[in-house]
């Protein structure tokens, strides 16, 4: 049985170095590009013949569009629709990254802290940007809730800042942990298919069931990540 952790190793495909900085095109980079290209091509194909009465293929992207729009309205409000393309892109990127990783020999870039962490930091920066744009320097009062005695400021402000800055960390860890554990389980069970010989049909059937479950988990985690991103943006828009 091969090492189940080997599937998460980032390997350079095209080595590129600028001085001491390594900016190689890796297997992670490849599948991120594939996620973007595939999502674009699928949407372009489904919408190639648009009509007032949508076909089955046209209704798929329109349903996703409507789903994300309703998600924004529920968690942010109508004013959140101005950030639709940000939320829409986050959902597709995470969903395609999760699902692509289920294919044999594919790389799950959403299982890496650096990738998902970068995406979470973008959401955090939008949160900060929205808050500053709306309240200017008054946004800093976010870290000092109303009704708290000024004497407690040295204690409360650091706690609030840590809580605020931990949001991208919690977003990242939740997604990375779910993707990593699921893929390790699939790899281990797949190893038993080979080692058990003719009895391998049992773990093979079990593995097939887990794959179906993992597809559901992949889409569910993309949904949860998107909802939490909406909530964090909503906090910036509606904070007092």
C-alpha positions as CSV (number, residue, x, y, z in Angstrom):
1,X,0.0,0.0,0.0
2,X,1.5,3.3,-1.0
3,X,1.8,6.2,1.4
4,X,-1.7,7.9,1.6
5,X,-0.1,11.2,2.3
6,X,1.9,11.1,-1.0
7,X,-1.1,12.4,-2.9
8,X,-0.8,15.8,-1.1
9,X,2.8,16.4,-2.0
10,X,3.3,19.5,-4.2
11,X,5.6,18.6,-7.1
12,X,7.1,21.0,-9.6
13,X,6.2,20.5,-13.2
14,X,8.0,23.5,-14.7
15,X,10.8,24.6,-12.3
16,X,11.0,28.4,-12.1
17,X,13.3,30.4,-9.8
18,X,13.8,34.1,-9.5
19,X,16.9,34.5,-7.3
20,X,16.1,32.5,-4.2
21,X,12.4,32.6,-4.7
22,X,10.8,29.5,-6.1
23,X,7.8,30.2,-8.3
24,X,7.7,26.9,-10.1
25,X,4.5,25.7,-11.9
26,X,3.5,22.8,-9.8
27,X,0.8,20.1,-9.8
28,X,-1.2,22.3,-7.5
29,X,-0.9,25.2,-10.1
30,X,-2.0,22.9,-12.9
31,X,-5.2,21.8,-11.2
32,X,-6.0,25.3,-10.1
33,X,-5.7,26.3,-13.8
34,X,-7.8,23.3,-14.7
35,X,-10.5,24.3,-12.2
36,X,-10.8,27.7,-13.8
37,X,-10.6,26.5,-17.4
38,X,-13.1,23.7,-16.9
39,X,-15.7,25.8,-15.0
40,X,-15.4,28.5,-17.7
41,X,-15.8,25.9,-20.6
42,X,-18.7,24.2,-18.9
43,X,-20.6,27.4,-18.4
44,X,-19.8,28.6,-21.9
45,X,-21.0,25.3,-23.3
46,X,-24.2,25.3,-21.3
47,X,-25.0,28.9,-22.3
48,X,-24.0,28.7,-25.9
49,X,-27.7,28.8,-27.0
50,X,-29.6,31.0,-24.6
51,X,-33.3,31.4,-24.9
52,X,-36.2,32.8,-22.9
53,X,-37.4,29.2,-22.2
54,X,-34.1,27.7,-20.9
55,X,-33.0,24.3,-22.1
56,X,-31.7,21.6,-19.6
57,X,-28.1,22.7,-20.2
58,X,-29.0,26.4,-19.8
59,X,-30.9,25.8,-16.6
60,X,-27.8,24.3,-14.9
61,X,-25.7,27.5,-14.8
62,X,-28.8,29.7,-14.2
63,X,-29.7,27.5,-11.2
64,X,-26.2,27.9,-9.8
65,X,-26.4,31.7,-10.4
66,X,-29.8,31.9,-8.7
67,X,-28.6,29.7,-5.8
68,X,-25.6,32.0,-5.1
69,X,-27.8,35.1,-5.4
70,X,-30.3,33.8,-2.9
71,X,-27.4,32.8,-0.6
72,X,-26.1,36.4,-0.7
73,X,-29.5,37.9,0.0
74,X,-30.1,35.6,2.9
75,X,-26.7,36.1,4.6
76,X,-25.8,39.6,3.6
77,X,-28.9,41.3,2.2
78,X,-29.8,42.8,-1.2
79,X,-26.8,45.2,-0.9
80,X,-24.5,42.2,-0.9
81,X,-25.3,41.5,-4.6
82,X,-22.6,44.0,-5.6
83,X,-20.2,41.3,-4.4
84,X,-21.9,38.6,-6.3
85,X,-19.0,37.8,-8.6
86,X,-16.6,37.5,-5.7
87,X,-18.8,35.0,-3.9
88,X,-19.7,33.2,-7.2
89,X,-16.0,32.8,-8.0
90,X,-15.1,31.5,-4.6
91,X,-17.9,28.9,-4.7
92,X,-16.9,27.6,-8.2
93,X,-13.2,27.6,-7.4
94,X,-13.6,25.6,-4.2
95,X,-16.3,23.3,-5.6
96,X,-14.3,22.4,-8.7
97,X,-11.1,22.0,-6.6
98,X,-12.8,19.6,-4.3
99,X,-14.4,17.5,-7.0
100,X,-11.4,17.4,-9.3
101,X,-9.4,16.0,-6.4
102,X,-11.6,12.9,-6.4
103,X,-10.3,11.7,-9.8
104,X,-7.4,9.2,-9.9
105,X,-4.0,10.8,-10.0
106,X,-5.5,14.3,-9.6
107,X,-4.2,16.8,-7.0
108,X,-6.6,18.3,-4.5
109,X,-5.3,21.9,-4.1
110,X,-8.1,22.6,-1.6
111,X,-6.3,20.2,0.8
112,X,-3.4,22.7,1.2
113,X,-3.3,25.5,3.8
114,X,-1.4,27.9,1.5
115,X,-4.1,27.7,-1.3
116,X,-7.2,27.9,0.9
117,X,-5.5,30.3,3.3
118,X,-4.8,32.7,0.4
119,X,-8.5,32.5,-0.6
120,X,-9.5,33.2,3.0
121,X,-7.2,36.1,3.3
122,X,-8.8,37.6,0.2
123,X,-12.2,37.4,1.9
124,X,-10.7,39.0,5.1
125,X,-9.2,41.9,3.0
126,X,-12.6,42.5,1.4
127,X,-14.1,42.5,4.9
128,X,-11.6,45.1,6.1
129,X,-11.9,47.1,2.9
130,X,-15.7,47.2,3.1
131,X,-15.6,48.3,6.8
132,X,-13.1,51.1,6.1
133,X,-15.0,52.3,3.1
134,X,-18.2,52.4,5.1
135,X,-16.9,53.8,8.4
136,X,-13.5,55.2,7.6
137,X,-11.4,55.2,10.8
138,X,-14.5,54.6,12.8
139,X,-14.2,51.0,11.6
140,X,-11.5,50.5,14.3
141,X,-14.3,50.7,16.9
142,X,-15.2,47.2,15.8
143,X,-12.5,46.0,18.2
144,X,-14.1,47.9,21.2
145,X,-17.8,46.8,21.5
146,X,-20.3,49.4,22.8
147,X,-21.0,49.3,26.5
148,X,-17.5,48.0,27.5
149,X,-15.8,50.2,30.1
150,X,-12.7,52.0,28.7
151,X,-10.6,50.5,31.5
152,X,-11.1,47.1,29.9
153,X,-9.9,48.3,26.5
154,X,-6.3,46.8,26.9
155,X,-7.9,43.4,27.5
156,X,-10.9,43.5,25.1
157,X,-9.1,45.0,22.0
158,X,-6.5,42.3,21.7
159,X,-9.2,39.6,22.2
160,X,-11.4,41.1,19.5
161,X,-8.5,41.5,17.1
162,X,-7.5,37.9,17.6
163,X,-11.1,36.8,17.1
164,X,-11.3,38.9,13.9
165,X,-8.0,37.7,12.4
166,X,-8.8,34.1,13.3
167,X,-11.7,34.0,10.8
168,X,-9.6,33.2,7.8
169,X,-7.8,30.5,9.8
170,X,-11.1,28.8,10.8
171,X,-12.3,29.0,7.3
172,X,-9.1,27.4,6.0
173,X,-8.8,24.6,8.6
174,X,-12.4,23.5,8.2
175,X,-12.1,23.0,4.5
176,X,-8.5,21.6,4.5
177,X,-9.3,19.1,7.3
178,X,-12.4,17.7,5.5
179,X,-10.7,17.3,2.2
180,X,-7.6,15.7,3.7
181,X,-9.3,13.2,5.9
182,X,-11.7,12.0,3.1
183,X,-8.9,11.5,0.6
184,X,-6.7,9.6,3.0
185,X,-9.6,7.3,3.8
186,X,-10.2,6.7,0.0
187,X,-6.5,5.9,-0.5
188,X,-6.2,3.5,2.4
189,X,-9.3,1.5,1.4
190,X,-8.2,1.5,-2.3
191,X,-4.9,-0.1,-1.0
192,X,-6.8,-3.0,0.5
193,X,-8.5,-3.7,-2.9
194,X,-5.0,-4.7,-4.2
195,X,-3.6,-6.4,-1.2
196,X,-6.7,-8.6,-0.5
197,X,-6.8,-10.2,-3.9
198,X,-10.1,-11.7,-4.8
199,X,-11.5,-10.5,-1.5
200,X,-10.8,-7.0,-2.7
201,X,-14.3,-6.7,-4.1
202,X,-15.5,-5.9,-0.5
203,X,-13.3,-2.8,0.0
204,X,-13.9,-1.9,-3.7
205,X,-17.6,-1.7,-3.1
206,X,-17.1,0.2,0.1
207,X,-14.7,2.6,-1.7
208,X,-17.3,3.2,-4.4
209,X,-19.9,4.2,-1.7
210,X,-17.3,6.5,-0.1
211,X,-16.6,8.2,-3.4
212,X,-20.3,9.0,-3.8
213,X,-20.3,10.4,-0.2
214,X,-17.1,12.4,-0.9
215,X,-18.7,14.1,-3.9
216,X,-21.5,15.2,-1.6
217,X,-19.0,16.3,1.0
218,X,-17.0,18.2,-1.6
219,X,-20.0,20.2,-2.7
220,X,-21.2,20.6,0.9
221,X,-17.8,22.0,2.0
222,X,-17.9,24.5,-1.0
223,X,-21.3,25.6,0.2
224,X,-20.2,26.0,3.8
225,X,-17.1,27.9,2.8
226,X,-19.2,30.2,0.7
227,X,-21.9,30.8,3.4
228,X,-19.2,31.7,5.9
229,X,-17.6,34.0,3.5
230,X,-21.0,35.7,3.0
231,X,-21.4,36.0,6.8
232,X,-18.0,37.6,7.2
233,X,-18.8,40.1,4.5
234,X,-22.2,40.7,6.0
235,X,-20.6,41.5,9.3
236,X,-18.6,44.3,7.7
237,X,-21.7,45.7,6.0
238,X,-24.0,45.6,9.0
239,X,-21.6,46.1,11.9
240,X,-22.5,49.1,14.2
